[in-house]
Amino acid sequence: MCISEREESSMAMAERRELIVDFINNEGSVTFAQLKHAFPDVSEMTLRTDLKTLDQNHQIIRVHGGAKSVGFAVGTDDLLARRVGRRLAEKTAIAQKAAGLVREGRTIFIDSGSTTTALAAAMEDMELLVFTNSLTVASELARFERVMTLVVGGRLNCYSMSTTGARAIESVRSMRFDQVFLGVTGYQRGEGFSCGSDDEAVFKATLVERSHKCIVLMDSSKEGRPSTFRICGLQQVDTVVSDGGLSDEFVSACEDASVTLL
């Protein structure tokens, strides 16, 4: 069977666009610069045409300066299963630092997310009362004998494997925590921390209000990558645990806000 040049070109274009969709889905949110770096042999004009077509076909969502996966953009913050494998070394380092902040005899809340799940995996067995809305965090804590784990009820988010919604928010409003370990999707100077779901943003903001100490777990790739819904400002948290790759500007902002940076 003879394949014409036009058919061969069409096949190459379809394969390239499939690779672009896979790249965006794996990252959740990408800038155009990241796309150019990932596809160095593709011209800017061709990449922009590809993004336009993929957006029209509802395979990705174009945003100013880049693109997002459909799941990320519609308020699900992407599948947890996809996020677990991203920046694994950074998340492990963050989890080990955060685990060192947990003290016996306290009441803590561990938020949902891949990094907070890594925290639960890095913790040691001790006398603790732990609340969580994350099924994956609860699963990690189930191996302990001395940790009492309580799962907050609510509507199940199948993407993040966590409970959310009005019932979950009302539950934590009646509680008080010594520490909350908070997961975030992004941070933008002047705007603070954010995530991709309205319900989860309200839930996380409520956790911040109801905790004595708020500890944000954030790898450096989330700096300068704001999501849709604001959670809180930098001045509302006590500690940021990261991987050491945050900018000098962020470090200075933490110093100005008297926020401990680990």
N, C-alpha and C positions, 0 to 999 in steps of 0.2 A: 504494500500500500504506500503510495507516494503522498507525503505531507507537504503542502504548499508552504512558501515562506510566510504567507499571511496567517495560515493555520498555526505554524510554528511560533510566530510572534504572539498570536493570541494565547497559545498555551503558556508561553513564558510570562506573559502579563498576568494570567490567572494564577500561576504559581507564585509570582512575586506578590500579588495582592493577598494571597492566602498566608504567605509568610509575614506580611505586614500586620494582618489581623492577629495572627498568633503572637507576634511580638507585643502588640498593644494589649492583648488579653493577658499575657504573662506579666506585664509591667503594671497593668491597671490604668496608669496615666503616664503619657510620655510627651516630651517637648519635640518640636520639629528638629531641633539640634540633635536630639537622641536618635531620631529616625534617620537623619542624614549620616550619623556615625554608624548606625547599624546597617545601612544600605549605601555604602560609599560609591558604588558603581552606578547608582540611579541618580539622574539629574533632579534638581530641585523642582523643576516644572513637572516632571513625571510623577514625583512623589506627591506634589500638591493635587495633581489630577487623580492619582490613586486614592488619596484621602477623600476627595470630593465624591468620587464614585462609591467608595465604601460607605461613606456617610449616607448617601442617597439610598443605598441598598440596606441600610440599618444594620450594617455589620460592625461599625464603630461609630463614635460620635466625635465630630470635629469640635474643638474649642479653640479659643484664641491662643495661638502659639503652639498648638499641638493637637493631641487627640486622646480620647479615653475609651476604655472598653465599655460596652453597653451596660454590663453589670455594675461597673464602678460608677458610671454617670447617673444611673437611675436611683441611686441611694442605697445600694447594697454593699458598697466598699469592696466588691469583688468576692469571689469564692475564697473562703478561708483555706481550702485545700491548695489553691494556687499560691496564696501568700506565704504559706508555711515554708516553702522551698526557696523563697527569695531572700537574699542577704542573710543566709543562715548563720554564717560566722559572726556577723554583727549582732544578730538577735541573741545568739548564745552568750556573747560577751555582755550584752545589756542585761540579760536574765541573771547571770552570775553576780553582777554588781547589785542588782535589785534584790536578789535573795539575801545578800548581806545586810540589807536594811530591815529585814523581818526579825522581830524580837518576840521571844516567848511570852505568852500571857496576854497578847493583844488581840483586838478585834479588827480585822482588816477586810477590805473588799478588793477582789481581783477582777478587773474588767475583762471583757471579751477581746479576742484578737490573737494573732500568731505570736507576738512577742510576750504577751501576758501568759499565754499557754506555755511558752518556753520558761517563763519565771516559775510557774507551778511545777514544771519538770525539774527545775534546779533547786527547789526548796528542800529543806531537811525536815524530818518528823519532829514536831515539838507541840507543846500545848498551845493551840491557837483556835480561835473561832474565825472561820473564813466564810464570807459571803461572796457569791459570784453569780453572774447571769450567763456564764459561759459553760456549755456542756463539755467542752474540751478541757477547760481548767478543772472542772469537777472530776473529770475522768482521771486526770493526772493526780489529783489530791486523794483519790480513792485508795491509793496504795498505802496511805499513812494510817497509823493506829491512834495517834494522839491529836491529830487535826480533826476538829469538828467542822464539817462543810455543810453550808446551807445554800441551796440554789433558789434564787429569786424567781418567782413565777411571772408569766406573761406570755405574749405571743411569740412563737418560735420564728426566728429569722434563719431560714435554711442555708443562707449564704454564709453567715458568720457563726452559725451553730450557737446562737445565744437567744435569750429571751429579751423582749423589748415591748414597747407600748405603754399605755396608760397604767395598766396594773403593775408593771415593773417599776414605773416611776413613782407611783403612790406608795409602793412597798418601801423603797429606800428613803422616802421623805420622812418616814416614821422611825428611822434608824440613825445611829451615830457610829462612826468608825474612827479608830485611832489612825489608820492609814488607808488610803485608796491608791491602788496601782492602776494607772489610767493608760489605756491605749488610744492613740490618735492617728489620724490619716495624714494630716499635714500641719505645717506651721508657716505663717506669713507675718513678717514684721508689721507691727501696727494693728494687726487683726487678731493675732493669737493662734490658738489651736483649733482644729476643725476636723470634721468627718463628713461622710457622704450621705448620712441618713438623718432626717429631721428628728425622728423619735429617739435615735441613739444620741444625738447631740443634746437633747433635753435631758435624757437619762444621765449622760456623763456629767453635764453641768450640775445636776442634782447631787451626784456623788461628790463633786468638788465642794459643794455647799455643806454637805453632811459629814465631811471628814476633817479631823484635826490636822492631818498632814496629807497633802496631795502630791503624789509622785508620778510624774509623766515618764513613760517609757517610749523613746522615740529614736529611731536610727536616723543618721544624718541625711539620708536621701529624701526625707520628708520636709526638710527645711526649704522654704521658698516654694513649696508645692501645696498651696491652700486647697481645701476641699469646699464643698458647698455650704455646709452649716457650721457656724461658729460654736465652739464649746465654752471657751473661757480665754482670758488674757494671760500672758506670762506672769503678771504680778499676782495672779490668783493661785499659783502653784508654789510649792515649797522646794521641790527637787526635780531636776530633769536628769534622767539616766540615759546616756547615749553611748555611741561607739567611738568617740574621740574625733569624729570627722566634721563636727559642726564649725561654722565659720567664726572668724574673730568677732564679727558683728554680733552674732548670737551670744558668744561668750561675754561680750561687753554688756549686752542687754540683760543677761542673767545677773551680772555684777550690779548693774544699776537697780534691778528689781529685788536684790538680795535673795536671789534664787540659787540654791546649791546645784552645781553642775558636776556630775560624775561621769 
